[in-house]
Amino acid sequence: MRRRKPVVREERITLAHGAGGKATQTLIEAVFLEAFRNPMLAPLDDGALVRLGDGPVAFTTDSYVVSPLFFPGGDIGDLAVNGTVNDLAMCGARPVHLSAGFILEEGFPVADLRRITASMAAAAERAQVTIVTGDTKVVQRGKADGCYVTTAGVGVVEEPVTLSASGARPGDAVIVSGPIGAHGAAIMLARDDFGIEAPITSDTAPLHGIVAELIKALPRHVRTLRDATRGGVATVLNEVARASEVAVVLDEERIPVRPEVTGVCELLGLDPLYVACEGRFVAVVDGEHAGQALDTLRAHPLGADAAIAGTVTADPPGLVLLRTAFGGTRVVDVLVGDPLPRIC
């Protein structure tokens, strides 16, 4: 069933098509990949490696429609910079230059735009990248929701490393770089739709520094890197399991989640495995070197709470399984629907 050719059965786009789960995968494969298919796009990684001159260059793009625009721990501006920087990092590249495109709604406060651009400038400085080009469009009042941002980025690949969702092998270890779900939980609380208060801030952060340390320490033993944004850790690992034709077995008690995030998710009936992060990534590494990889991550401020959350096995291929705290096992499928629209 999972190998069948994807078909978009809906006649119109729904919010689920942007959630990062099953509907998103079907839309990408049945519409965009079908139209644009080529060897660089086909892997559907976080970015593409293209050859310009002597060596490979990583190239990626992303759009940001988060609501609200400002939230605890960040805003759409630093989110747009960090998100694209992180996509380049997942390709094993050092980010260098970004572009920034803005779609603004008539009537949007200039003060808010200045706040967003100042945040982007500060994030770019922290990530040591330069915003070198951009574009601005304005649409009529009511035709947008204040401000949307699109960023693209290029980075240089300095270490000889091969990273792919199809690179996982039985015996590998699955490492999560830190506590998951904080960004999605922070966005939910910022919307104030539920009357819940909790000390949760977004985990948005640039990951290229910690990734560079991991690759430097284990250049031949890192198989896959994915940042766990829309659809969360569960969707990322389903992509890996399917692409590599392996199984991923997670241990519920070893997955790092902060108590306040767990509490909010329980109140709202959500599974933290599906809640987005913006400063966490999943690494699949050679199992024999998992300890060294974990030590390397924990030596970095962004990886202090990194954990080995699971392992890769041969069977059942294409599935993610979770060993629960109660001793049972359940399938962790790709996200269905869109419980958290517009989180990035």
Backbone hydrogen bonds, N-H to C=O, Kabsch-Sander energy under -0.5 kcal/mol:
donor,donor_aa,acceptor,acceptor_aa,energy
4,R,1,M,-1.1
9,R,7,V,-0.8
17,H,14,T,-1.3
18,G,15,L,-2.0
19,A,16,A,-1.5
22,K,335,L,-3.1
25,Q,21,G,-2.5
26,T,22,K,-2.5
27,L,23,A,-2.3
28,I,24,T,-2.7
29,E,25,Q,-2.5
30,A,26,T,-2.9
31,V,27,L,-2.0
32,F,27,L,-1.2
33,L,28,I,-3.7
35,A,31,V,-1.5
36,F,32,F,-2.8
37,R,33,L,-1.3
41,L,38,N,-0.5
42,A,38,N,-2.6
44,L,41,L,-2.3
48,A,59,F,-2.8
50,V,48,A,-0.6
50,V,57,V,-3.1
52,L,50,V,-0.6
52,L,55,G,-1.4
55,G,52,L,-0.6
57,V,50,V,-3.5
58,A,155,G,-2.5
59,F,48,A,-2.5
60,T,153,G,-2.1
62,D,151,T,-2.7
64,Y,149,V,-3.3
67,S,342,R,-2.0
71,F,74,G,-2.4
74,G,71,F,-2.4
76,I,69,L,-2.1
79,L,75,D,-2.0
80,A,76,I,-1.7
81,V,77,G,-1.6
82,N,78,D,-2.9
83,G,79,L,-2.6
84,T,80,A,-1.3
85,V,81,V,-2.4
86,N,82,N,-2.6
87,D,83,G,-1.8
88,L,84,T,-1.8
89,A,85,V,-2.0
90,M,86,N,-2.2
91,C,87,D,-0.5
91,C,88,L,-1.1
92,G,89,A,-2.1
93,A,88,L,-1.9
94,R,156,V,-3.2
96,V,154,V,-2.6
97,H,154,V,-1.4
98,L,130,T,-2.7
99,S,152,A,-2.6
100,A,133,T,-1.8
101,G,150,T,-3.4
102,F,135,D,-2.6
103,I,148,Y,-2.4
104,L,102,F,-0.6
104,L,137,K,-3.1
105,E,146,G,-2.4
106,E,139,V,-2.4
108,F,105,E,-2.3
113,L,109,P,-1.7
114,R,110,V,-2.6
115,R,111,A,-1.9
116,I,112,D,-2.2
117,T,113,L,-2.6
118,A,114,R,-2.4
119,S,115,R,-1.8
120,M,116,I,-2.2
121,A,117,T,-2.5
122,A,118,A,-2.3
123,A,119,S,-2.4
124,A,120,M,-2.7
125,E,121,A,-2.1
126,R,122,A,-2.2
127,A,123,A,-2.1
128,Q,124,A,-0.6
128,Q,125,E,-0.7
129,V,124,A,-2.5
130,T,96,V,-1.9
132,V,98,L,-2.5
132,V,130,T,-0.9
133,T,98,L,-0.8
135,D,100,A,-1.7
137,K,102,F,-2.6
139,V,104,L,-2.7
143,K,140,Q,-2.4
147,C,145,D,-1.6
148,Y,103,I,-2.3
149,V,64,Y,-2.0
150,T,101,G,-2.8
151,T,62,D,-2.6
152,A,99,S,-1.0
153,G,60,T,-2.7
154,V,97,H,-2.4
155,G,58,A,-2.1
156,V,94,R,-2.1
157,V,56,P,-1.3
158,E,156,V,-0.8
161,V,159,E,-1.8
163,L,161,V,-0.6
164,S,223,R,-2.0
167,G,164,S,-1.7
168,A,165,A,-0.5
171,G,312,V,-3.1
172,D,169,R,-2.2
173,A,285,V,-3.0
174,V,310,G,-2.7
175,I,173,A,-0.6
175,I,283,A,-3.2
176,V,307,A,-2.6
177,S,281,F,-2.4
180,I,256,P,-2.4
184,G,276,A,-2.3
185,A,181,G,-2.0
186,A,182,A,-2.6
187,I,183,H,-2.3
188,M,184,G,-2.2
189,L,185,A,-2.2
190,A,186,A,-2.2
191,R,187,I,-1.4
192,D,189,L,-1.1
193,D,188,M,-0.7
200,I,198,A,-2.3
202,S,72,P,-3.1
205,A,278,E,-1.5
211,V,207,L,-2.3
212,A,208,H,-2.2
213,E,209,G,-1.7
214,L,210,I,-1.8
215,I,211,V,-2.6
216,K,212,A,-2.4
217,A,213,E,-1.9
218,L,214,L,-2.2
221,H,218,L,-1.3
222,V,218,L,-0.8
223,R,221,H,-0.6
223,R,284,V,-2.8
224,T,284,V,-1.5
226,R,282,V,-2.2
228,A,280,R,-1.3
229,T,227,D,-1.7
232,G,229,T,-2.6
234,A,273,L,-2.7
235,T,231,G,-1.4
236,V,232,G,-1.8
237,L,233,V,-2.5
238,N,234,A,-1.8
239,E,235,T,-2.0
240,V,236,V,-1.8
241,A,237,L,-2.8
242,R,238,N,-2.4
243,A,239,E,-2.5
244,S,240,V,-2.6
245,E,241,A,-1.0
246,V,241,A,-1.6
247,A,313,T,-2.9
248,V,319,L,-2.2
249,V,311,T,-3.0
250,L,248,V,-0.6
250,L,321,L,-3.3
251,D,309,A,-2.8
252,E,250,L,-0.6
252,E,323,R,-2.5
254,R,251,D,-1.9
255,I,251,D,-0.6
255,I,252,E,-1.0
261,V,258,R,-0.6
262,T,258,R,-2.4
263,G,259,P,-2.6
264,V,260,E,-2.1
265,C,261,V,-2.6
266,E,262,T,-2.4
267,L,263,G,-2.1
268,L,264,V,-1.8
269,G,265,C,-0.7
269,G,266,E,-0.6
270,L,265,C,-3.0
274,Y,271,D,-2.5
275,V,272,P,-1.2
277,C,228,A,-2.6
282,V,226,R,-3.5
283,A,175,I,-2.8
284,V,224,T,-2.4
285,V,173,A,-2.3
285,V,283,A,-0.6
286,D,221,H,-2.6
289,H,286,D,-2.0
290,A,287,G,-1.3
293,A,289,H,-2.2
294,L,290,A,-2.6
295,D,291,G,-2.3
296,T,292,Q,-2.2
297,L,293,A,-2.2
298,R,294,L,-2.6
299,A,295,D,-1.1
300,H,297,L,-1.7
303,G,300,H,-1.9
304,A,301,P,-0.8
306,A,303,G,-2.0
307,A,176,V,-2.4
309,A,174,V,-2.1
309,A,307,A,-0.9
310,G,174,V,-1.4
311,T,249,V,-2.3
312,V,172,D,-2.3
313,T,247,A,-2.6
318,G,241,A,-0.6
318,G,246,V,-2.5
319,L,316,P,-1.4
321,L,248,V,-3.2
322,L,330,R,-2.7
323,R,250,L,-3.3
324,T,322,L,-0.8
324,T,328,G,-2.4
327,G,324,T,-1.7
330,R,322,L,-2.0
332,V,320,V,-3.2
333,D,331,V,-0.8
